[in-house]
Amino acid sequence: LTFPKKLWKIVHSHQFQSIWWIDDGICVAIDEEAFQKEVLAQRGPYRVFESNSMKHFLHQLHLYGFIKVQYDSKTSDSLDKFLAEEAEAPSVHSKLLFYYNPNFKRDDPHLLERCKQR
């Protein structure tokens, strides 16, 4: 699978809690610290991406046209849920990242064919 297809698959999976859709499925939120442990640190048959480096993962996002965006937390139920969970069991300064790509949408998997490496 290509990088965008792997990413789309893990965002849709209930197996991963560190990455999710926001804004009605047009933007992706990533809890950087949890994502590193839950996805990038996987080895063997559970490995998703070739690299275990967050820097490399973010580079791949940019290569495929993803744009880092600022996000207003007041507009997302899923983010509100995440923040409530964090308040109950806080991790050490979780960092949330938000990325957008016009060809990466929850309800339009056919657009993935347009996600080309620059």
Secondary structure, DSSP 8 states (H G I E B T S, - for coil): --HHHHHHHHHH-TT-SSEEEEGGGTEEEEEHHHHIIIIIT--GGG--SS---HHHHHHHHHHTT-EE----GGG-HHHHHHHHHHHHS--SS--EEEEE-TT--TT-GGGGGG----
